[in-house]
Amino acid sequence: MKRTNRFDVVPRPEQDEELLRRLLDASAALWNEINYERNQNYADSDGDVWEISEYRGRYGGVLGAATVQVIERKNREAWRSFFSLKSKGGTPGKPGFWGNREDGRELRTYIRTDSYSIEWGEYSRLEILVGKELKHEYGLGSQERLRLELRGDPNWRDYEKQGRLELHYDEDAGRFRACQSVTLDELQLASPLADETAALDLGANNLVACTTTTGRQYLYEGRDLFERFRSTTEEIARLKSLLEDGRYSSHRIRRLYERRTKRRDHAQNALARDLIERLYREGVSTLYVGDLTGVLDTHWSVKVNEKTHNFWAFRTFIKRLEYTAEEYGLAVELRSEAWTSQTCPSCGSTGDTMRQEDILRCRCGFQGHVDLVASKSFLRQQSEIARPMARPVCLTWDDHRWSESSRSFRPNEEHANSQVASVDSV
């Protein structure tokens, strides 16, 4: 079973950081050359994308032959993915370049399984292979590797075998990051603590509303995240309008796209883990998720469409959720959540309800938070709720983690007036 460890890499002293940057920059240059050659072969009717030049002679002295090999292989995988998607009727873009010399390359590399080692402990460290030229230039011995300090607490220290290691420089955070692929024994995965059930409603304004049979409710707010996403999208559109005729992108535009995606993915990855860990402690064994497949084809408005298609990335999030849930032994099942956000939980009416922002109102007098109502109604379709509902926990994102906000007891108070009932009535 494949998993990924993520951690920070801290080069000390300055000479080691300079060496690491040289290594990552040379890797980017190699990727770009290989990718350029494959682009040229692709454009040539007589060309063969898979036939490329020998690069070990030019880059082996800096990167080492093993790293040259793994970057060639990684680029080949990217092109195979491109052709696979194209054969299925898609319109994928060809594998991109890692920046350029003028605007700055993306500092990134891949290290082969047998070309690095990690030791975890009080002073964790990573050792990676570098080419003979760099060793000589920076005074490393012939058998010596570049030694780097590690920070972070990986999810999987005990694994059957390690896979490829990715190293890159995160300009937004000003840190070197690492992703290590590992293979685990299935016996290492956790088992549910009980047999409780939870239902999850995905929304446009609030990313997730979740209700459990233990009587707990969680609400993950998304407005601030989306507004930042939309602001970056508008800046991308503005920069595109300034491009010369015949140009479709620039280094700055590509960087904004990358930054936008990284911010969204970071928040959603953290959300999946925070939610699953909470549900595991609650004893949840099965999580039902509303299937938005049909909803994603419905264009309510430009803004809502942007949320559901671009920002939400529903299918990607579900994969993250399933991936994390598997670690804890939780099952994730997609089910239809039709009418759950329009159904009054008090009288059962769907025609007498009206939604205003986050509030669901019914002519029978019921008023409550629409997403929490939907998740509770959705749960009732799947399981019996035998316990009373506790006050909902509202969580907000601060660019690092999801934490409970001061509005947890009344998550809809920004939109409610004095006549609106507390979400306790949900």
N, C-alpha and C positions, 0 to 999 in steps of 0.2 A: 504494500500500500504506500503510495507516494504522498509525501508531505513537504512543506517548505519551512525552513528556519530563516528568520530575518533578524539582522543585527547591524550595529554601526561598527565601522572600522576607523581606528584612530592611529594615523601614522605619527610616530615620534622617533627621532627628532625631525627638524625641518628637512634634513637631507632625505629621510625616508619618504616624506610627503612629496618632495620633488621627484624622487624615483617613481613613486606610485603614479603621479600625474603623467610622467613620461610614458609609463607602461600603458595607461588607459588611452592616452592620446594616440600612441602608435597603433593600438588596437582599433580605434575609430578610423584612422587613416587606412588600415588594412581592409576593414569592412567596406569603406567607401570605394576603394579600388576594385575589390571583388564585385561589388554591387554595380559599379559603373560598367565593368566589362560584361556582366550578365545583361544589363540594360541594352548595351550595344548589340550583343548577340540576339536579343529578343527582337530588336527593331530590324535586324538583318534577316531577310527571308531565307537565306542560306545558312544562317548562324545557328549554333547549338548552345543554348543557355547553360548547359551542364559542362561544357568544355571551357575551362579557364586556365590562365597562366599558372606557373609555379611560383608561389610567393614565399616559400620557406627560406630560400636563399637571401631574399631582400629583408625579411622581417624576423627571421629566426634568431639573429644575433641580439635583438632587443627583446622580443617576446618569448623566445624559446619555441622550438618546433612544435611542441604539444599545443601551445596556445594558438599558434597559427592554424593548426589543424582544426581545433574546436571552433574557431571563428569562421573558417571556411564551411564547416559542417552546419553551423548555426545559420549562415546565410543561405545555404542550400535548403534547409528546412523552411525558411521564410518563403523562398520561391516555390517550393512544393505546395505550401499552404495557399499561395496565390493561385497556382494552377488548379488546385483542388476546388477552391471556391468558384473559380471561373467556370469550371466544367459543370458545376451545379446550377449555372444560370445566374450567378451573382456578378456584381461589378466591382470587384476588389481593386484597391490601388496596389501598384507594384511595391515591393519592399523599399522602404525609404533609406535615406542616407543619414549618417550620424553627424550632422552639422558640416561645416567646411572650415578651411584654414582662415579665411578672411573674417567670418563672423564668429568663429569659435566652434570647435568640435564638441560633440557630446562625449564626455569622458566615461567610457564603459568598456568592459571586457568580460570574457568568459574563461574560466580556468577548468581544465580537465580534471576528472576525479582523482587521478594519481599525481596531480601537480600541485596539490595543496594539502595541508593538515591543520586541524583545529584542536586546541587543548582548552577545555573548560575548567575553571577553578576560580580562586580568588583573583588571580591575574590571568584572565583568559587571553589567548593569543592565536593569531592566524599566521601561517607561513606559506608563502606562494613562490613558485618557480619563476625566475626571470632569465632572460637571455644572457649569454656570456659577455656581450658588449656592455650591457648595463652593469653586470657584476664587476667587471674590470673598472668601469668609469666611477662607480660609487664604492669601490673598495671591499666588495664582498668576496669571500673565498670561493673556490671553484665548486665546492659541494654545499655552499651556504645558500639559504633562501631568504627572501625579504620577510622580516618578522614585523607584524603589526598587532597593536593592541585591539581587543574587542570589547564592546560595551553592549549590554542588552541581556535579556534572559530568554533564550530560545525555548520554544515549546517542546522540542524533541532533542534532548541530549543523548539519549540512548537509542540508537538506531542500528539496523542490520548492516546497511552500507550507505555511503555518501554518494551523491551524484554531482553533477556539474555545479560550479559556483559562479554566480554573477556578481561582479563588482561595478559600481557606478558612483558618480559624484552627483549628489542632489544639490543643485544650485540654490533652490528655494530655502533649504534648511542649512546650507553651508556644511554638509557632512558627506562622508563617504559611506555608502550603504552596501550591504551584502545580502544576497539571497542564496541559500544553500538547499538544494534538492536532496531529500533523504528518503530511504525506503524503510518502512516500519513493519514489525510483526503485528498482525491484527489483534493479538492478545494485549497489546499496549493501550488499546482504545478503552475508554471508560464505558460503564454501563449505567443506565438510568437508575436513580435512587428510589423511584416509585413509578406509578403508572398513571400519572396525571396527564391532562391534555391541554393544549393551548391553541388559539386561533389568531391569525395575524392578518390585519387589513393594511394594504399598501395604499397610501394616499399621495396627493399632489402637494399639499401644503405641509402636512405632517407625514414624515416618511413612513413611519410604522406605528400602528396602534395594535396592542396585543392584550388579550384577555385569557386567563388561565382558569382551570377548574378549581384551583386553590383559592380563587377570589382576588387574585392580583391583576392589576392593569398597568400597562406601560405605554407611554406616548413619547415618541422620538420626533422632535420638531425639525422641520426642514426649510422654513421660509428663508432664514438668513443664508443657509447654504445655497439655495436656489438663486437668490438675488446676486450672490457673488459669482455664481456660474453664469448667470444671464449678463452681468456686467462685463465679464471677460468675453462673452460671445459678441456683445455689442462693440467692444474694442477691436476684436478680430474683424468684424464687418467693416469698421471704419478704416482699418489699415488696408484691407483688401480694396476698398474704393480708391485708395491713393496709389495703387500699383500701376506701373506703366502697362500699356497695351501689350498683350502677349504673355504677361507674367500672372501667375495664379497664386503665388505664395512667396514668402520671404522667411529668413531665419527667425525674425521676431514673431511672425505669425505662427510658425511651427512651434516655437517655444511657448506661446500662449495656449495653443491647443494642448500641448503636453502638460503644462501647468494646470490647466482646467481639469483635465482628465485625472491627473494625480491627486488633486485636492478632493474630487468627488470620490475616487476609488478609495482613498485613505479613510474618509469619513464612513463610507459604506462598509468597508472591511471591518472597521472598528465597531460599527453598529451591529454587524452580524455576530461578532465575538461577544460583545457586551450582552446582547439579548440572549444568546444561547447559554452563556454562563449563568445568567439570572434564572433562565428556565430550568437548567440542570439542577441548580440549588433548590428550585421549587419542586423537584421530583417529576418534571414533565418528561414523558417518553415519546409522545407524538405531537408534532406541530403541524397544524393545517394552515396552508397559505392560500389566499385568494388568487385564483388564476385570472390574470389580466390579459390573456391572449386576445380575446375579442375586444376588450376595452382599448388595447393599443392600436386597433384599427379604426377607432372612433375619434374623429377630429372635433373635439368640443370647441376649441379655440386655438389660436396660434400659441398663446402662452401655455395653456394646459398641454397642448401637443408637444411643446418643447420640453415640458417637465416629464411627460410619460416616455417620450422616445429618446431624447438626448440626455437629460439630466438623470432620470431615474435608472435607465439601463436595466429594466426589470429582469430580463433573462440572466444577465450577468450577476445581478444581486442574488437571485435564487440559487445560482450555482455556488456563490460564496456561502450562502446560508446552509446549503446542503453539505458543502465541504466541511464547514465548522461543526455542524450538528453531528456529523459522522464521528468526529473526535470524541464526542460525549455519548455516543450511542443513541442519539435521538433520531427518529424517523421524520422526514419532511414529506408531506403529501399535498399536492395541488388539488384544490376543489373549487367548484363554482361558488361564487359569493353573490350571486344575482339577488338584487333587491335588498341586501342587508343594510345598505346606507340610506334606503328610502322607507324602511319598515319601522313603524313605531313599536318599541318594545313593550309599551304599556297596553295598547289596544290592538296591535297587529295590523293597523291600516297602512297602506302604501299610497293611497290617493289623497289622504288628508294631511300628509306631511309636507313640510317646506324647509329647504336648507338656506341659511343665511350665514355665509362664511363658515365658521366652525360649529354653528348651532343648528341642530335639527329640532324643528317645532312641529307639533301636531295639534289638531283642533281639539283633541281630547284633553289638552292641557300639559302634555309632556313636553319637556325641553331638556336637551342634553347635548354633550359633545358628539358630533356626527361620527367621527372616526372611532371613538370608543364604543358608541352605540353599534356601529357596523361590526366591530370585532367581537362584541358580546353576542350579537345576533348570529354571526357566523359560527361562533363556538356552540351556540344552542342547536344549530343545525347538525353538528357533528357529535355532541356529547351533552350530558346532563350537568348543569351547574348546581351543586348541592349546597355551596357555601355562600354567605353574603359577600358582596364586593367591598374590598378595602378601598381607601382613597387612592386614586391613580398616582403613579409616579411619572412625572414629566421630566424628560431629559433633553439637554441642549448640548451642542457641539462647540468646543472652544479651540478647534484646530489640532487638538492633541487627543482628547478623549471625550466620551459622553458622560456627563455628570448631572445629578439631580438639581433642578432649578428651584428657586424660591417659590415658583408658581405651581409646584407639584400638586397642591391640594385643589387648585382651581385652574386647570390648564386652559379654560376658555374665557378667563375673566377679561381679557382684552376686548372681547367682542360682546360680552354679556352686559345687559343692563340690570337694573335693580329687580326686574321682574323675572329674570332668568334663573332657573333653579340650578343648584350646584350639580356637578357631575356625579355626586353621590346618588342622584336619582336615576343614573344610567343603569 
